[in-house]
């Protein structure tokens, strides 16, 4: 009962606006004191906290986080998106909904090169939303397309969310194996999740585009016919100049990880250095710009690691109060076995996404539910991709979807909140359809890792 109260109190404190790291750590400390006074918590659990914290600081996988953040912030500030959007908009010229399709292509490239949802949504909102509304696009659709495309950085590698999920699932998988008495040398790496997410991520982009083309066919009044561009050598040079640098950087980073030539941390370092070179070649890397990139990187990284510290304390106290055993028993007793347990967990995470951020869910909820699910026989890579897709919806679900806040902050007054909420609903449904497809065909997530790593 105390473990359940701990979880409910954390959610309540978060709703009052307390920063996540302090809500997790502070509430856990109060319950640790209460549990030790009432005899419900063995204080030996807290003795493991220093090792946990030093383990986080010494974790080579988590070192990829600041490097990927630096790569994303550098590319976002080098005005790469503006050149890409201009070139792709001309490439799709003449097609109804051509600008919408170009937004999705550019958003996909930005997702794969930056991985930062806020930067992608704000950049696309500033560049493309006024243009789409000026050309007669339905404001609700335009807002929904930009928000949904901006969240692709959650699932398309290299993704910071997958790096964090990989670390959590690796610990959960090892814990599940120990509980089952298995000592398999297999682990869950970030590279496994990157490989597993590639095909579902691209399929999700394809579903967005199919939905857009369907609307352009059935409801052409929602879109505008673009001006056809003349294809000549000058346009080809502009297009290649805009496309080749980010694609080359993505191939270098992802290829090094998937082919086993570098660890995710090493590949992230290559990506950060490559982003600096691109910014330097574009003459957008002044000393003040570099200082801004480094400052933003430190801010984001500090936020993530402070949440990690708070989550480490929370998980220790929660486990000491018997919460993990309680959840394991609940999931085992559910009707429907592993299918029923998985449906319940995915449903709860989806609902929590309405009020909590993906980082909070990753570090608070996933460590509680992942070990029992893995003990029931789920594939860890498939589970990681399902969780990634589910957490992606948390950016779109009102009232606290962060992508909605990002776009609302840069949108013109003509775009109301009601339009924004109405516009994202079909894209949330598309993400749920992608999750259903992945549930029916798990090989969508497991086939590529099996081919690359022989898992």
C-alpha positions, -999 to +999 in steps of 0.1 A: +000+000+000+028+024+008+044+018-026+011+026-043+008+058-022+044+067-032+035+065-069+003+085-065+020+112-044+047+116-071+020+121-097+002+146-075+034+166-068+042+167-105+007+181-112+015+209-088+044+219-111+073+208-090+103+200-112+105+163-120+139+155-105+129+170-071+094+156-071+109+121-076+138+124-052+120+145-025+089+124-023+109+092-022+130+105+007+099+114+027+085+079+021+119+063+029+117+081+063+081+071+069+088+035+058+119+032+081+099+045+110+070+021+105+093-008+097+081-012+061+114-003+045+148-018+052+173+011+052+199-012+036+182-004+003+193+033+006+228+021+011+228+011-025+221+047-036+257+059-039+266+030-062+235+038-083+244+074-087+281+067-095+269+040-120+248+067-138+278+090-140+301+062-152+276+048-177+293+050-211+260+046-230+245+077-213+275+097-224+258+097-258+230+119-245+250+152-243+267+144-276+235+138-295+220+169-279+250+190-290+246+175-325+209+184-326+213+219-312+242+227-337+222+216-367+191+234-355+210+267-352+228+263-385+196+271-404+197+237-421+159+233-420+153+265-439+174+254-469+159+218-467+123+231-467+128+255-496+144+227-517+118+201-509+089+225-513+101+232-549+107+194-555+070+187-547+058+218-565+027+213-586+012+186-564-018+193-542-005+191-506+030+194-520+041+217-492+026+193-466+046+164-481+078+185-481+072+193-444+070+156-436+102+148-456+121+176-440+107+167-405+119+132-410+154+143-419+155+167-390+143+140-367+171+117-378+197+144-376+187+164-345+164+141-324+151+171-304+113+174-307+111+210-294+137+222-319+120+205-348+085+216-340+095+253-333+117+254-365+090+239-387+063+260-370+082+292-377+091+283-413+062+263-427+030+271-407+026+307-419+034+296-455+008+268-453-019+290-438-011+318-463-016+294-492-050+283-480-042+251-461-066+241-434-051+254-402-060+224-381-044+200-406-013+221-409-008+223-372-014+186-367+011+177-395+038+199-381+033+186-345+032+149-356+062+153-379+082+170-351+077+140-328+094+116-352+127+124-334+113+102-306+113+070-327+136+076-357+172+069-348+195+083-336+170+092-309+178+104-274+146+088-262+158+054-275+192+060-258+174+065-225+150+035-231+180+013-240+197+020-207+165+013-187+156-018-207+191-032-204+189-031-166+153-045-167+163-073-189+193-083-167+170-081-137+144-103-154+170-129-163+183-131-128+148-135-114+142-164-139+176-180-130+189-175-165+225-162-171+223-155-208+251-133-221+226-114-243+220-078-234+197-050-249+219-023-264+210+011-279+222-003-312+195-030-310+168-004-305+181+018-332+180-011-357+146-022-344+131+013-347+143+021-382+116+002-401+086+011-379+098+048-379+099+049-417+065+031-419+050+058-396+063+085-419+047+065-448+014+064-430+015+101-424+020+107-461-007+082-471-032+100-449-022+133-464-026+120-500-060+105-490-071+139-477-058+156-508-079+132-529-111+132-508-110+167-494-090+188-518-104+220-503-081+215-473-050+220-494-037+243-521-021+234-555+016+246-554+034+264-581+053+240-603+090+247-604+113+244-634+137+215-631+171+226-643+208+221-633+206+251-609+177+235-591+194+201-590+225+217-574+204+235-548+185+203-540+217+182-537+234+209-516+205+209-492+200+171-490+235+155-491+251+170-459+224+159-434+219+125-452+257+120-451+258+128-414+229+105-406+245+076-426+278+081-408+262+081-374+237+053-379+260+032-402+288+033-376+264+020-349+245-006-369+276-020-386+293-023-352+321+001-362+315+023-332+295+024-300+265+048-298+287+071-277+315+071-302+291+076-331+274+105-312+308+121-309+313+118-347+278+133-352+285+162-329+318+169-347+302+165-381+275+190-371+301+215-361+319+211-394+286+216-413+278+247-393+314+260-400+310+254-437+277+272-437+294+301-419+270+299-390+295+289-363+305+322-347+320+323-312+287+335-298+268+308-317+291+281-303+287+294-268+249+293-273+251+257-285+273+246-255+250+264-230+219+248-244+236+214-244+246+218-207+211+229-198+194+199-215+220+174-203+218+186-167+180+183-167+181+147-180+208+136-154+190+153-125+159+134-134+180+102-136+193+108-100+158+114-087+145+083-106+173+062-091+162+072-055+125+067-064+131+032-078+151+021-048+125+032-023+096+019-044+113-015-047+121-015-009+085-009-001+075-040-022+061-021-051+080-041-078+068-074-064+033-061-062+032-050-099+048-083-109+020-102-091-007-080-105+005-086-141+008-123-136-027-126-122-043-106-151-066-126-174-052-131-208-017-138-197+011-119-215-014-103-240-036-089-212-006-077-192+009-060-223-024-043-232-029-030-197+007-016-195+004+001-229-030+015-220-017+029-187+014+044-204-008+060-231-031+076-205-001+088-184+012+105-215-017+130-212-003+143-179+034+132-178+065+138-200+082+109-217+113+113-195+092+109-164+074+078-178+107+063-190+124+066-156+095+061-133+070+037-150+091+017-174+115+003-147+085-009-127+067-027-155+095-038-179+110-066-157+076-084-152+068-081-189+102-095-199+098-123-174+065-132-192+086-138-223+083-106-244+112-097-267+131-068-252+137-051-286+100-053-295+090-040-261+114-011-265+100-001-298+064-004-286+073+018-256+090+043-279+059+046-301+036+048-271+058+075-255+058+094-288+020+100-284+027+118-251+040+148-271+006+151-290-020+142-264-037+173-248-037+190-224+001+186-216+015+175-250+048+193-253+046+195-291+013+214-287+030+239-263+060+243-287+038+251-317+013+272-297+042+295-287+052+303-323+018+300-341-001+330-354-032+341-334-054+328-361-046+292-350-067+285-319-061+258-294-093+240-305-078+239-341-046+226-327-062+198-307-085+188-336-055+187-360-034+163-339-062+137-333-059+119-366-021+116-362-025+102-327-048+076-343-022+069-370+004+063-343-019+038-325-025+021-358+013+017-362+014+002-327-013-023-337+006-033-368+038-038-347+018-059-322+004-081-350+038-084-368+066-082-342+091-089-369+088-053-380+109-045-350+130-076-347+139-085-383+166-059-389+184-065-356+183-102-363+199-096-397+225-073-384+234-088-351+222-123-355+200-121-323 
